[in-house]
């Protein structure tokens, strides 16, 4: 989890490097919003410091208000529409990377599972998985539950 990470969109028009810096361990989100946005059963994210991201290529953004009231913006490739990262107004300076866009995405295993109360019934979590019915409510709770990468 430590060190420089690289990735990009499906068509290759957008490429990024995430410099080594503050980031949380990746986690799986099983909320119905993520299910609708991805067309899948869950999405895998990793919170990081936005200033550590170098990105090239033409991006566009979508916006929506989350059930929590936070205003969110999702950035992705203007050509293939693959989502790369999201920001919201409740996490100043942080962003949420879509881990499936990493060049080595298969090596990233979720450290925790959030919103398991709305996960698809056919998904079976590992017995030792950290799981939460909803999500952490404060920055301190996020760090405590998901964990800082490399620690």
C-alpha positions in Angstrom: 0.0 0.0 0.0 2.9 2.4 0.4 4.9 3.9 -2.4 3.9 5.4 -5.7 0.8 4.0 -7.4 -0.2 4.3 -11.0 -3.4 3.8 -12.9 -5.8 5.1 -15.5 -9.1 4.8 -17.3 -10.4 2.0 -19.5 -9.4 3.6 -22.8 -6.0 4.9 -21.7 -6.8 8.6 -22.3 -6.4 9.4 -18.6 -3.4 8.3 -16.6 -2.4 9.2 -13.0 0.3 8.7 -10.5 -0.6 8.8 -6.8 2.6 9.8 -4.9 3.4 8.2 -1.6 1.6 10.2 1.1 -1.3 9.9 3.5 -3.9 7.4 2.5 -6.2 5.0 4.1 -6.4 1.3 3.4 -8.8 0.3 0.6 -12.3 -0.6 1.6 -15.3 -2.1 -0.2 -18.5 -0.1 -0.1 -21.8 -2.0 -0.5 -24.2 1.0 -0.3 -27.0 1.2 -2.8 -25.5 4.4 -4.2 -22.3 2.6 -5.2 -24.3 -0.3 -6.6 -26.2 2.1 -8.8 -23.2 4.1 -9.9 -21.1 1.1 -10.8 -23.8 -1.3 -12.0 -22.2 -3.9 -9.7 -22.6 -5.2 -6.2 -20.0 -2.9 -4.5 -17.1 -0.6 -5.3 -13.6 -0.5 -3.9 -12.2 2.9 -2.7 -9.2 4.3 -1.0 -9.1 7.7 0.6 -6.0 9.8 -0.1 -4.7 13.3 0.0 -5.8 15.0 -3.3 -2.6 17.0 -3.5 -0.7 13.7 -4.0 -2.4 13.0 -7.3 -0.8 13.8 -10.6 -3.3 13.2 -13.4 -3.3 13.8 -17.2 -6.0 13.6 -19.8 -9.4 15.1 -20.3 -11.6 14.7 -17.3 -15.3 15.5 -16.8 -17.3 15.5 -13.6 -20.7 14.5 -12.3 -22.2 15.9 -9.2 -24.8 14.7 -6.7 -25.8 15.2 -3.0 -25.2 12.2 -0.8 -27.8 11.0 1.7 -25.5 12.5 4.4 -26.0 15.9 2.8 -22.4 16.1 1.5 -22.1 17.4 -2.0 -20.0 15.0 -4.1 -18.2 15.4 -7.4 -17.0 12.3 -9.4 -14.2 12.8 -11.9 -13.5 10.5 -14.8 -12.4 10.1 -18.3 -14.3 12.4 -20.7 -14.0 9.8 -23.5 -14.8 6.4 -21.9 -16.5 7.7 -18.8 -14.5 5.5 -16.4 -14.7 7.1 -12.9 -11.2 7.7 -11.4 -11.9 9.6 -8.1 -14.4 11.6 -6.1 -14.3 14.5 -3.7 -17.0 15.8 -1.4 -17.4 18.9 0.7 -17.2 17.0 4.0 -13.6 15.8 3.5 -11.5 18.9 2.7 -8.3 18.0 0.9 -9.1 14.3 0.6 -10.4 12.2 -2.3 -11.7 8.7 -2.9 -9.8 6.7 -5.5 -11.6 4.0 -7.4 -9.2 1.1 -6.8 -10.3 -0.7 -10.0 -8.4 2.0 -12.0 -5.1 1.0 -10.4 -2.6 -0.7 -12.8 -2.2 -3.4 -10.1 -5.7 -3.4 -8.8 -5.7 -7.2 -8.1 -3.2 -6.7 -5.3 -5.5 -4.4 -3.3 -7.6 -6.4 -0.9 -10.3 -4.4 1.1 -9.3 -3.9 4.8 -13.0 -3.3 5.6 -16.5 -3.6 4.2 -18.9 -0.7 4.7 -22.7 -0.5 4.3 -23.0 -4.3 4.7 -26.6 -3.9 5.7 -27.3 -3.2 2.0 -24.9 -5.7 0.4 -26.2 -8.2 -2.0 -27.3 -11.4 -0.2 -25.2 -13.6 -2.4 -21.9 -11.9 -1.3 -20.1 -13.8 1.4 -17.5 -11.8 3.3 -14.5 -13.6 4.8 -15.1 -14.7 8.4 -12.4 -12.3 9.7 -13.6 -9.3 7.7 -14.0 -6.0 9.4 -17.6 -5.0 8.6 -19.9 -2.1 9.5 -23.6 -1.8 8.8 -23.2 1.8 7.6 -20.0 3.9 7.6 -17.7 5.7 10.0 -19.1 9.1 11.0 -16.0 11.1 11.8 -12.5 11.4 10.4 -11.1 9.7 13.6 -13.6 6.8 13.1 -12.5 6.4 9.5 -8.9 6.1 10.5 -9.7 3.7 13.4 -11.9 1.4 11.3 -10.3 1.3 7.9 -6.7 2.0 9.0 -3.8 4.1 7.6 -2.0 2.4 4.7 1.4 1.0 5.6 0.7 0.8 9.3 
